[in-house]
Amino acid sequence: MSDGTGREPIRVCFPFVGDDVGGSHISALKLVQNLDTSRVIPVLVLQETMGPLAAFLTRESQPFMGLPPLTTLPAKGTTLGGVATYLTSTLPQLSRFIREQRFDIIHTNDGRTHINWGIAARFAGARLVWHHRGDPDAKGANILGPLIADRMVTVSRFSRPKHPIRSFNGRLSVIHSPFDQPSVVPDRAAAKATLLKELGLAPGTRVLSFIGGLIERKRPLLFIDILDRFVREHPQIPVVGCVFGNSPAGSQDLESAARIRCSERGLGQAVRFMGFRNPIEPFLAATDVLVVPAMGEPFGRTLIEAMFLGTPVVATDHGGNPEAIENERTGFLVTPEDAGAFMEPLSRLLSNPRLWARISDAARDHAFFSYSTHRHVENVMKIYDGALCSRKAGLAFDLTSEIGG
């Protein structure tokens, strides 16, 4: 089916390894589910069809296709032998797959697919949209990205590559991640009662939550330190710290480290490890304050999702957090890497209902005004159009563009 102009819809490949589930996958899925299929046919391709991402997509009723096992080039620590195998085996296989599937655009979303699929896209003659969701100092985004990407998208101004070896010449755009405005906001009192009942805690217990993958950048161990200090300094406020998330496969086991730290600090039942929960909205609604101790977080999904639900956020003044939060109006920004810096805003929010309500209302209003999946999709479509036209027309740009929302 054409888009009404006689043109056939373009085919866009979203490749993933599939061994974990995180914010990048959720954001990509939001985009895929909301693209106009008269203009774009999105295809999710998983290398691991029995892994966590495949299970998540199945629960979401999202079709995907598998990829034959390949010897891939790791994002870090590769050997000369690994490079040789990639060049002689994996690269030809991926390039042939891209041509056979008639993909017009390869839209990569993480380090491993940027490298493996990005190079293959160029060999196969497809356009490459490199969606950078990470560190502005990342070598791939600063070295390989400027050389092979037709377009690079970053999720915040913070995450733009700091030292690209070649100018992007207008090929770089900032587009905040997509967020669905909740059609129904969970009843906070009911959600809180359900959570406290699950945890076996008394009514009136206040909930401080950490939500995200248990990786170093998100500082889950600092969250334990924050809870420990708050419990000691404010014994009059009954609190529980809920850790939502898991350590991704192949990464440092920070969940075990966090459990050990809880034991060493004698926190007992004051911290609960909740694992990965989906949907997260009922648990965000049950949360009194979302605690975001992360460093270098490009643009956290959970932070915005909390704002939509009116859950106040206390976050580090670092990364993309200042792009989302206005300090003391839509949330609180505190000194990074300092558990003590969280104490004052947390105690104020938990002991002052009027302040809590003011921050909650302002955050919700800001989120509904500023973020939408529809705007995100429109902006990504502009990127696709530009990627398809640029090589053919040999266009040159002088300025880096920024597309908000």
N, C-alpha and C positions, 0 to 999 in steps of 0.2 A: 504493500500500500504506500502511495506517495503522500507527501505532506500538503497536497493541494496545488503545488506549483509544478507538478510533473517530475519532481526530483524524488528519487528513492531515498528512504531513510538511511542515515549513516549507521554503520555498525561500530560500537564502542566496546572494547574489551576492558574489563576490570579484573586484573589478575591478582591472586593472593596465594600465599603458601598454604594457609589454612590451619596452622598449628596453634593459633591463639585467637582470642576475641577481645577487641578493645574499641576505643572511641573512634579510631580511623575506620574500622569496619562498619560501625553504626552509622557514621556520617556518610560513607560511601553507599550504604544500603538506602539511606534516606534519599540520596540523589537518584539512585537507580529506580526506586519505586515511584519517583515523581517526574521522571523525564517523559516528555511527550513522545509516545512510541510511533506517532506518524512522522516524526523527525529523526528519532534516535532509537536504535535497537540495542539496548545494553545487554551485555553477556558477562556474567561472573564466571571466572575460570579458577578452579582450585586445584592445586597440585596434590593436596592431601584431602581426599574425599571422605575420609572416616574420622577426621579430626574435629576439634571444638567448633571451628567456624562452620563446617558443614552441618553440624548438629544445630547450631544457632540459626542458620539460614533455613533449614528444614522446619524448625519451629515457627519461623516467620513466613512460611509458605513461599519462599523465594527460590525460584529455579536457579540451578548452576550446572556447569559442566565440568567434568574432570579432565585432567591433563595426564598423559602417560608419564610414568616416573622419569625424572631427568636428573642428571648430575649438574647441580646449580652452583653458581659462584657465590660463596658466602659474602655478606656485607662487610665482615671484618675478618682479619686474620687468615686470608687466603694464601695458598702456596703457589709457587710457579707451576707445579703439577696440576693444581686445581684450575689455574688460568688456562693451561694448555687443554685440559679436558673440556672446559667451557667452550673455548674457541673452536675445537675440532668436533665436538659432539653436541653439547647443549645448544649452542648458538644456531647451528644449522637446523636442529629439530624445532626450536622455537620459531625461527624465521619461517620455516615451511608451514608450521601450524598457523601462524598469523596470515600467511598468504592463502592457505586452504580455507580458512574461516572468513576470508575477505573482510578483515577488520580494517576500518578506515583510521581509527584512533585507538591507541593503547593508553589507558588512563591508569597510571601507577600511583600507589598510595603508601608504600613503605620502602625501607631501605633495600631489602632483598629484591623486590620487584622492580624498583627503579633501575638497578644495575642489570639484572638478568633480562628483563623484558625491554628495557629502554634501548639497549644496544641492538637487540633482535628486531625491535620496531624499525630502527633506521635501516637495517639490512633488508627488511621485508618491504620497505617503501611505505610503511604506515606512519602516521603522525604520532608524536609522543607528547602527552600532557602529564607533566611531572607534578604531583600534588604533594608538596612538602609540608609535613605536619610536625616537624621536629626541631632539632637544634640548629640555630643559625650558623654554628661553626661546623656543621656536618661536612665531612670531606666530599661526599658524593654530590651534595647540593652546590658546593662551591667549585668543584673541579669538573665532574662529569656532567652535571646538569646544564651548565652554561654551554657546553659543547654539543649536546645531543637533543635537548628538549626543544620542541617547537614552541611550547608554552610551559611556564612554571607558575603554579598557584601556591601561595602560602596562606595558612589559616589565620595569620595575624601579622601586624607590622613587625613585631618582635622576631618572628621566625624567618624573615627574609634572609637569604644568604649574606653573610657579612663581607666575605672576601672572594667574590666570584672571579675566576681567572679570566673571564671574558665578559664583556658587558652583555646584559640581557636585551638591551636595545628595545624596550617596550614589550618584551616577551614575558615579563613578570607582573603578576596581579595578586592583590590581597583580597581574598574572599573568605569571610567568616563561615564557619561550618553551618550546616542546615539544622534547624530546630523546628519541630512541629509544635505549634501552639496547642496546648492541651485542650481538647474539646470538653473534657470533664475534669475538674480539679478534684482529687480525692479529698474526702472529708478528713481534716487533720485530726480531729478528736478520735474518730473511729480508727484511723490508721495508727495513731499512737497507742490506743487501747489494744489493738491487735498485736502490735510489735511487743509491747510490754508483757502481754499475756504469753506470747511465744517465748520470751526471755525469762519468764517467771519473776518479773520485777513488780514492785508496788506502783500503783497509780501515783502520778506526781513526779516520777523519776524523769529527769531531763536527758535527752538523747543528743549526743555529739557524734557526728558521723564522719568517717573517712570513706570515700567512694572512688575506686579506681584500681588499676592493676598495681600489684605490689612490686613496684620497680623502684630503683634508687631515686630516679628523678622526682617521683611523687612523695618521697620521704615518709614512708609508713612508720619507720622507727621514731621519727620526730613526733608523729602523732601520738605514739605511746608515751613519749616524754611529756607532751602537752597534757595528756590525760592524767599522768602521774602527778605533775605539778599542780594541776587544777584541783584534784581530789585532796591533796595535802593543804593547799592554801584556802580552799573554800569547802570545808567539811559540812557546812550548813546547807549546801546545795546538793541534793542526791543526783548523781549523774551516772550514765553508762556510755562508754565509747564503743560504737559499732564500726567494725572494719568490714566493708563490703568490697570483695575482690579477691583475686588469687594471684600467686606468682606465675607468670607466663612460663610455658614449657621452655626449657633450655636456659632460663635466666637464673640469677642468684635466688635462692629460696629465702626471700625476706619474710614470708609468713612464719616459718619456723623461727627465724631470728626474732621476730616480733613477739611470738609466744614465749620465747626464752626470756626476753626483756620484761614481759609482763610478770613472769614468775619471779624473776630477780627483784622486781620492784614490789612484789607482794600485792599486785593489783587484783588478783583473784577474779571475781565475777564482774569487776568494774569495766573490763574490756571483753567484748564478744566478737568472735570471728565468724562472719555471716556468709562467707563465700560469694560467688557470683550470683546475683539475683536479677531476673528479668521478668516483667518490667520493674524498673527501679522506682517509678513514681510513687507507689504506696509507701516505700521506705523513706524517700525524700520528704514526703508529706508528714511522716511520723518523726522526722528529725527536727529538733529545735534549732540547731545551728550546724551548718556544714563547715567542716574545718579543712582547709586546703593548704597544707604546708609545703607544697611542691616548689621545686626550683626549676626554672627554664621550661615551665609548662607553656606550650605554644598558644593554646586557646582551649581550656578545659571544657568538655561537653557538660560534665555534671554541674559545674558552676552555673552555667546558663539555665540548665534544667531546673536547678534549685530556685533560681530567680523567678522562673515562670510559675512555680508553685508557691512563691512567697516565703521560701525558707531562707533566712538570713545566712550570709556567707562571711567567714573570716578567713582571708587568704593572704599569702605572702605578696609583698609589693615587688613582684618579679615576673619575668616572662610576659605572657599575654594577659595576666590578671588585671593590670591597670587599664587595659583596653576595654575590659568588661565592667569593672567596678569603679564607681566614684566614691572615694573614701568618706565614710560617715554619712553618706546619703543613700547609696544603693547597697552598701555592705561596708566591710572594714578591710583595710590593707595594713599589714604589719611588717616589721623588719624581718627579712628572711633568716632562716637558720637559728631562730631564737625562740625557744619554747616560752620564755617569760613574756615575750611581746604579745602572745595570744591571751594572756590572763585578763587584762583590763577589758578588751572588747567582749570576751566571753562572759565575764562576770556581769558586765553592764547589760548585755542582752538577756541573760538568764534571770536577772533580778529586777529588770525595769520593763514591765509589759508595754508601756507606752512607747519606749524606744524600739522594742522588738517589733511592734505593729507599724511604726513609722518606716523602719528599714524594710520590712516585709512588703508594705504597700508600694514604696518607691522602687524596689527591685522588680516587683511584678510589672508595674507600669512600664519601666524601662525595657524589660524583656519583650513585652508584647509590642512595643513601639519599634524596637530595633531589629528583631530577628524573625526570619520566616524561611521556611523551606522553599516557598515560591520564589522569593528574591534570589536565594542561592542558586536555584535551577536556572533562572533567567541569566544570571551572571556566568554560570558555567557554560551555557549554550553560546554565549558571546566568545568564550575562550575556544570552544570547539570550532566555531565559524572562523575565528582568526587563525587557528592552527591549520585548518584546511586550505585557507587562502594564502598564507604567508609564503610558503615555499614556492607555490605555483607562480605567485605574482612577484616574488622577490622583494617583498615590502621591507622597508627599513624604518625603525622607530627610534626616537631619541630619548624619550622619557619613560620611566617606569610608571605604569598605571596602578591605581589602587581602586578596587571596587569594594565598597563596604557592604556589610550585611551578609 
